Amino acid sequence: MVLRLIRLLGLLTPLLAAGHAFAQKPAVPATAEVKVLRVAHIYDEKYAWHRSFERFRDVLKAKTGGSVDVQIYAGQLGKDEREYVSLLRRGTLDGATVSTAAVATVAPEAAFLDLMYLWKDRDHWRQALDGDVGSRMAEAVRNATSKGGMPGFEVMGWWGGSEMHIISRTRGYRTLADLADVKIRVQDSPVQMESWKLLGTSPVNVAYDGIRDALKAGTVDAVVSVAASTVNKKFYEVAPHVTDTDHAFTVRPFLLSGHTWSKLTPEQRKAVTEAAREATSVDRALEAQDAQDAIAEMKAKGVKFYAFTDRDAMREKTQPVREKLARELKLEDMLADIEKEWDKTARKKASK
């Protein structure tokens, strides 16, 4: 009896230490087949996405009694996230967290979430994605990827929430005028290219795995990035200037292949959904903390930070892109709802 209690305590301790209260399912018999889900991301094992996938794995194993396991691939599958999307389409990969620019190659509506100055702050971002905006966008992604008789992607959670900055080789930027003719690497997205052109820069398309070399060679002057990625990929070693534009908050969907979802039992779907919800909460907390830690690390290593003073002007100049894309995607009402938060801030400023 004592030995049995010790073993049970050993199983529960990691879960209790992590703050979980979910029930432990009976262990799977040794002869039972274990279903393995393969999930992937482009970073290394230190990144928030990897640690969040580890939580997804641990919660899912606990909820299914070990009948469903998760294998995590860190930066091992293909050269970019578009390949991950292709693998998800074919069902050779079960899950992945990728950029909305990558998702937009098969679901154009996802590009809307990449718009500059869409979100006023992190709370605005969270409330929208956890509410009607997130639900409608998940449905749009599912419908767009289910064409041709293929099962559509399931959005299991909206990860991200990290502020976007500009990192640069030789100097920082304080105003829009400082950005004139700057060769800046942005995501391979027509919306991003158009937005940065409106701001007077010269946007350049460089593959993500070629960013460091492009900065080092001077092929680009600057790159749009988030603090944690800048540290993870050591971009700051060749671009030691960071401009706090905060022009966007990242939206990174955790996708499950429709092929995978269709093969899960109702009980397994419930467990996967609950585990994904837990992993989403973990990711958001980790990304917020990692951003603070990355900024502190860069400052300690001599990276210079610059306050950007033209945010309002930057938002005003990019307004035509937001309106145009919303119109093309028939998302005008969604944009109007999102912009209500900005209207509240404008009214407060006017009343002072």
N, C-alpha and C positions, 0 to 999 in steps of 0.2 A: 504493500500500500504506500509506504513512504517513497519507494522508488518511482511509483506511478505518479505521485504528486510532484516529485522533482522534475520528471520529464515533462509533465503538463505545464509547469511553471516555466520551464525552458522554452517551450513553444510560444507562450503568451508574452514573455518579457519584452521581446523586440517590438511587439505591437503596442503594448502599454507604454513603453518608453517613447514611442512616436506619437502618442496621444490618441490612439485609435480605440474605438469602442465597438467595432463590428464583431459579429459572432464568428466563432471558429467552426468550420464545417468538419464533418468526420473525414479522416484521412482516406485517400484513394487506395483501394487494395493494390498490392504490388503487381497484380496481373492486369489491372485496368489500363486502358490506353490514355495517355496524357495528351491533350490538345495543346500545341505550342503555337503562340502568336508571335510573328516576327515583326518588330517595330524598329524604326530607324530615324536618325537625325544626322545633321552634317557636322556637328561639333564633337569635342572629345568628352571623356567620361566625367570631367569636372563641371561641365556646363549644366545649367539649371534643367534643361530638357532631359538630360540623361538621368539626373537624380529624380526627376518627376516620373519618368518612365519606370524607374526602380520602385517608386511608391505604387505606381499602377500595377506592376508585377506582383508586389508583395500583398497588396489588398486583394487582387484577383485570385491569387493562390489561396488566400485565407478564406475568401467567400465561396470558392468552389471545392474546398477540401483538397486542393492540389490537382484537380482534374484539368485545369487550364493554367498553363505556364506562359511566360513571356521571355523571348530572347531579344536582347537589345543590340542593335548595330550602331556604333558611334563613328560617323564619318567614313564608313567602309563601303557604301553602295553607290557607285557612280560619282561623277564629278560635280553634279549640282542637284538641286531639289526638283528640277523638272524631270529628271530621271526617276526620282522617287515617285512622282505623280504617275509616270508611265507604268512603273512597277505595280502601283496600287490599282491602276486601271486593269492590268492583266491579272491581278490576283496573286502575283508571285511575291508580293509584300503585303502584310496584313495591316500595318498601321505606320503612320509617320507624322511628324510635326514639320510643317514647311511654311514658307512665306505665302502670303496671299497672291503675290506676283506669279508664283509657280502654279497655284490653283487656278488663276485666271486664264491659263492656257487651255483649260478644259471647262471652266465655269467663269465666263467674263464678269459676272456680277461681283466676284471676289475683289476685283480691281478697285471697286468703290471704297473698300476698307483701307486702301493704301493712300487715299487722298491726303494732301498736306493740310494741316490745321482743321481737320475734321473734328478732333477731340479737344476740348478745352483743357482737360486735366485727366489724371488717372481715374478719379471717381466717375467722371462723365463717361469715359471709356468703359469702365466696368459695368455701370448701370445699363448702358445701351446694349452691350453684348450679352449680358445676363437677362435681358428683357426682350422686347419685341424685335429689335434690330438683329440680335443674335439668332433668334428663332427663324425670322424671315430669311436671313442670309443662309442659314443651314439648309433650309428647304430649297432655296435657289441652287445651292451647290449640289444637293442630291438630285434635283430635277435635271440640271444641266449635264451631269455625269451619267445619267441613266438612259441617255439617248442611244439609239441603235440596239435596243434590247439588252444593254448591259446594266447590271445592278449599280446604282449610284453610290457615291461616297456618303458615309455617315460622319457628320461633324460631332465628335465626342466631347469637344471642349474648345474654348477660345483661350489660347495661351498668349503670353507676351505681356504687353503693358509697359514696355521699356521706352524711355524717351529717346528720340533720334537726335543726334548731334552731327556736326561736320568736323571731321578730323583732317588735318592738312600738313603739308610738308614743311613750308617755310614761314608761314604767318597765320594769325587768326583773323577773323572777320567780325567787325562790330556793326556794320551797316550794310544795306543792300548795295550801296555803291562799291563797297569793298569786294563784293562777289562778282563784279563785272568781268566777264570773259574767263572766269576761273574754270579750268578743266576739271569737272567733278564726276566721279564715278557714281552712278545711281543704278537702281534695279533695272533689269531689262524689261521695262514696261512702258508702253506708249504714253500712259498717263503721267508717269514720273518724268519721262523725257520732256513732255510738253510743259509741265509745271516748272521745271528748272530752266527751260529756255525762256519762259515768261519772266523769270527772275534775273535774266541777263547773263546767266552762266553758260558754259559750253558742256552739256552733259555727254558723258562717254559711257559706252557699254563695254565692260570688262568682266569676264567670268569671275565668280566669287573667289575661286582658288588662285586667281591671278592678281588679286588686289595688292598684296604686299609687294610683289615684283613691279607692278605698275607704278606704285608710289616711289619705290626705290629708284626706278629708272627715270622718273619724272614724266611718264606717259600721262599721268593724271596729277593734278595739284592737290586734290582733296577727295574725300570719300564720305558718303553718308553712312553712319554707323551708330550702334548703341555701345555704351561703355563696356559692358561685359564682353561683347564680341571683340571690341578693340583690344582688350587685354588678352582674351582667349587666343586670338590669332596673332598677338604681338604687333598689331599695326602701329601702335604708338612708338615703336622703335624707329620707324621710318617716317612717321607723321606725328611729331610731338606737340601739336597744337590742336586744341579742342574748342570749338565754338558752340556755345549753348543756345542753339536755335530752338530746340524742343518743338520742331515743326510737325512732328508726328509721334504717335504712340504705336508701337508694333502690334500687329494682330497676327497671331500664328496659330492657325487651326490644327488641332489634333484630329487627323483623319483616320477612319477605318475603311478598308476596302469593302465595296459592296459585295464582292464575292465572299469575303470572310463573314460579313454580317449575315448573309443569307444562309450560311451553314451552321450558325449558332442556334442552339435551342433557346426557347423563351427564358429558361432559367439562366443560361449562360449570358444572354443579352442583358438581362437585369444586372447580373454581376459585373459585366464589362462596363455598363453605363455607370454604375455606382463607383467602381474603381476609377473610371475616367474622371468622374466628378471630384473625387478625392485628389487625383493627380493634378487636376486643373488648379485647385486651391493651392496645392503645394508649389506648382510652377509660378504662380503669380507672386506668392510670398518670396520665393527664392530669387526671382528676377529682380524684384524691388531691392532686396538685400544685396544681391550681387552687383547691382548698378552702383550702390553706395560704396561697396568694397572696392570695386574697380576704379572709381573716381579717386578714392583715397590712395590706392596703390599707384595710380598714374601721377598724382600730385607728389607723392613721396619720391618718385623717380624723375622728377623735374619736368613733367609735361605741363605746358602752360594752358590755362583755361581763360576764355574770353566771353564776356557777357554780350549778347546780341541785342541791340536796342531797337531794331526795326521789325519786330514780330507782327505788329498790327499792319504795317505796310506790306509785309510779306504775305499775310493772309488775304489782304484786299487784292493784291495782284494775282493770286491763284484762285480767287473766287470764280472766274469764268470756267476754269477747268472742272471745278466741283459741279457747277450747274450744268455744264455740257455733258459730263459723264452720267450724272443722275438722270438727265433727260434721255440719253441714248439707252440707258438700262431700265428706263421706266421706274426710277427710284426717287422721283421728285418729292414724294410724301415722306420718304425715309430721311432725305436730306433736310427737309423742313423740320421734322421732329428733332433731329440731332442739333440743328442750329438754334433751337429754342434756348438751349443752355448758354449759347453765346449771346443771345438777345438779352437774357437776364443780366449778364455781366455788363453789357453795354448800357442798359438802363440804370444799373447801380452807379456806373461811372458818370452818367449824365446828371444824376440826381445830386452828386457831391458838389 
